[in-house]
Amino acid sequence: MKEKFADWTARHKLSFIVGSWAIAMTAAGATIMRDLGVVQARVWARGLTLGDIIATGGLTHSRCAKGVQIRELEDQRKVKNGS
């Protein structure tokens, strides 16, 4: 399940970020409706958006690192086979 989610987010980065942003704005709006204050809602929205961007960056880095490992293994096989 974790790999499927990571693969989907890697292929749909912009959708993930925009969707997460929309959820953060909805949560911020709900906070404002409960009269906790606009400042707190803005802080939460910014924090959630920043968290989404960091998570997307981490997933992207993880996917790139796997690609590098796969290429290195393929290169090692080529060297062993004399290709």
Secondary structure, DSSP 8 states (H G I E B T S, - for coil): -HHHHHHHHHHTHHHHHHHHHHHHHHHHHHHHHTTS-HHHHHHHHHHHHHHHHHHHHHHHHHHHHHHHHHHHHHHHHHHHHT-
